[in-house]
Amino acid sequence: MERGVLCLCVLYLGVHTMPRAWKTLNTDFPNYYLSARLVHEGFDTSRMYEWVWLAREKDHRALDIRLIGLVPITPLSTLAVWPLSGLAPLEAKHAWLVFNLALLAPLAWMLRRMTGLSRQCVALAFALSFPLHRNLLYGQFYILLLLPIVAACWAWLRGHSALAGGLVAVAALFKIFPVLFFVFFVQRRDWRALLSGLLTGVAGIGVSLWVFGWNVHRTYLHEILPWTLHGEGLPPYATASASISSVLHYLLLAEPQWNPHPWHNSLLGYAILQPGLQMLALAPAVLLIRRSGTKESRILLEWSALLTAALAISTSPASYDFVLMAFPVCVLAARLLERRRFVWLAVLLMVYLGIGFPMPSPARPMGPEILLYVPRLPLMLLLLSWIYVLLWRDERASEFSWEWTRPAWAVGLGAVAVVGMHDTLHRERAMRIEYAYRVPLPAPAFFDANPQPLGSGIGYVAFRQSGFHLVTIDEPAMRTDASREDELSFTSGFGHVWVERADAPRSRIADAQDPGQAILIDAREPILSADGTSLAFVRAVRGAGRLMVRRDFRSGSASEAALTPASFNVYEATFISEKEYAFSAVEDGRPPGIYLTDATHANAPLSLGEARYPSLSPDERWLAYSRFDRGAWNLWIRDERSGTVRRVADVPCNQMQAAWENDSKTLLYGVDCGRSLWYTAVARRQVIP
């Protein structure tokens, strides 16, 4: 029977999964491929985490996929496909699939040597893994990630502790959670493995800094990683991820567009349960690691506990992540077969299948019964509890000495949970202040960016399943038809809308009412001058932007000029005329800052700290901008006459892409409070009395 099931699974892989994976560029392989290709081509990648920036580069290379993004991937992990970046996208995926299938051989060999299972049993563990099929279909790298984790355990059991530490560090450079295995080395007092892991990690970070530069790492460390740890690196109300964080978001937190009717709106309940449940799931995996003893079955259980706990408390797991569960399932199966517990083996098989099996999302709001639609979470917690029971029984059955480190770990973990509860409550309360300024929008989207006044209404770029499109509200005369091309930025005035449409190999700017006639080629982010005669825009060379102006752009005598030197990498700009404009830029790898040109300045840096998204008011009196402080971009205003600045808001979330309305008193801007990182909604706030 075992061989028959294995043959059926292999047949399903060959007839169903591989043909689909072979002929399509599903997410997420293009995410890794594009960033690796940008490095291969020598591009400035400091903004590669920004959705619009990356979508533009995707369109310029004609990648046949609508949605692309790198959050929350580590920079170094994108280099996994760097050797393939010289190939065409689909050819690169073909090579990647063959490579991943080849990795199954050493993985199966090591698992067999460590657990004593037969070849057929190990092969069946992989063949029955629906996450493995998703891993291949999407071109993910969790088979590759499983290899150093399994190899590290194999090396440690054979006395190669330095190698084990280095392999754990390699895994942690791809995904953060394998750092938990360093706890094993600390508890076991294996300083050699710990030192090797630290040195390998430092070397890997050095390589990443050399390849990508410092700014992209600053973005990851200061913005992406904290939001990911909070469970808000990706849309947090999507219960399909089946994480503790997403289920609690869905049940307990309200959000005007994404989750308007939670089961029970309770910030306090969420603040207590989210860090509390995560710590309850993780703490036994740490506390049950023994200081001494080299019994192989015990070591395998401890590694299985750490790996399962890491996946159970993950804030943004996806189905393909759980291909990693092949390791603990093989460990448990070997233990049950050895003791001839065939009924429990059948239970383990059902739990394993349930963890990986996809379930449909609910079509209506519901309460705790949502767990019936996300069985992965309760099944993961059940399996984790099973491992903990086995570890506890194993400890009670053997002689062991009291270890003072366990109470110390317990106190430390408890303190982390309490601090997490306090910080979560403060953060969630503060973010909901912004709800009062939100603009009701006609249709939900992943996010709505770059809001601007458009005639008597508002225009913004909506990111949906079909890509990026310009949307207008309260101004039907200027409504544009949805294009198959991504519409990534726009400007308007004097009865016209000019839209940036990205296509291979360059972006073009055209009148929305006459999209076939481009007025600018190789240009992005247009800005119309106050008198309507000039059009400022950004032109990029290998990813680095330069602010340009097109004079008399609607006439046959139009001419172009550069407004910024090539040493600046311009991010955003605001433009009144050639004699008055401001822009944010980086120079020599420093953090972004704002530069001003007016009657007394000429591309001069303003002392505004780390700042972006400048916007000059129509009356030329005020400069609005976003300043980065304590992990968030918040709105500030500068008086252009006196040079004084004041903060508009102090919230632990991002307020970005401000634009003045015609009264020079009110700002439109994007805000991601209560949502996920950079998944902005449109807000309106009067900031001048």
Buried (B, 14 or more C-beta within 10 A) or exposed (E): EEEEEBEEBBEEBEEEBBEEBBEBBBBBBBBBBBBBBBBBEEBBBBBBBBBBBBBBBBBBBEBEBBBBBBBBBBBBBBBBBBBBBEBEBBEBBBEBBEBBEEBBEEBBBBBBEBBBBEEEBBBBBBBBBBBBBBBBBBBBBBBBBBBBBBBBBBBBBEEBBBBBBBBBBBBBBBBBBBBBBBBBBBBBEBEBBBBBBBBBBEBBBEBBBEBBBEBBBBBBEBBBBBBBBBBBBBBBBBBBBBBBBBBBBBBBBBBBBBBEEBBEEBBEBBBBBBBBBBBBBBBBBBBBBBEEBEEEBBBBBBBBBBBBBBBBBBBBBBBBBBBBBBBBBBBBBBBBBEEEEEEBBEBBBEBBEBBBEEBEEBEEEBEEEBBEBBBBBBBBBBBBBBBBEBBEEBBEEEEEEEBEBBEEBEEEBEEBBEEBBEBBBEBBEBBBBBBEBBBEBEEEBBBBBBBBBBBEBBBBBBBBEEBBBBBBBEBEEBBBEBBEBBBBBBBBBEEBBBBBBBBEEBBBBBBBEEBEEBBBEBBBBBBBBBEEBBBBBBBBEEBBBBBBBBBEBEEEEBEBEEBBEEEBBBBBBBBBBBEBBBBBBBBEEEBBBBBBBBEEEEBEEBEBBBBBBBBBBBEBBBBBBBBBBEBBBBBBBBEBEEEEBEEBBEBBBBBBBBBBBEEBBBBBBBBBBBBBBBBBBBBBBEBBE
